[in-house]
Amino acid sequence: MEHHDIDVYPIPKDKKPRYINEPWLIDGTFLDAHVGMTEEEIKLPEAVDDNIRVYVPLDINAGAILRRLRWLVCQYGEASEWNESYFSLDVERLVSQIEIYDQIWSLRRMPKGTKHSREAVALVEKFVSILEDIPDDGAELFPFELIDELREEYLGENLNGD
């Protein structure tokens, strides 16, 4: 009995798939299970006899990333001391997707003299806006530090007054 559409090769629209060997982008439990390992060790398939590494397509575009962020906000609700660690880890996974999005757009058409693609900057502006609207129920670090980091890195805002 078959339940899944298992292809022997990817079928991307542009015929040029991007393979990113970072399983934690879709598996939130992955990093917890691999604490203390190097990045190269983490990229290797799990060393268990029954392991099958499957590449699942993940569409990375502005709308999808923002949709995933909105879903996390709905799922967690308020940022509290109780949930900020998990909330933060899940949102950091989306930040990794933003970095990949930026990297691809930078290769496609990066204006000279800029650090990030226009597409990523526009996405981060919307992403930060959503983070700013997360209700605060006593969280100490999240999302405040992440907002500052994204503003400084992508929006060029110097938050230290330098």
Secondary structure, 3 states (H helix, E strand, C coil): CCCCCCCCCCCCCCCCCCCCCCHHHCCCCHHHHCCCCCHHHHHCCCCCCCCCCCCCCCCCCHHHHHHHHHHHHHHHCCEECCCHHHHHHHHHHHHHHHHHHHHHHHHHHCCCCCCCCHHHHHHHHHHHHHHHCCCEEECCCCCHHHHHHHHHHHCCCCCCCC
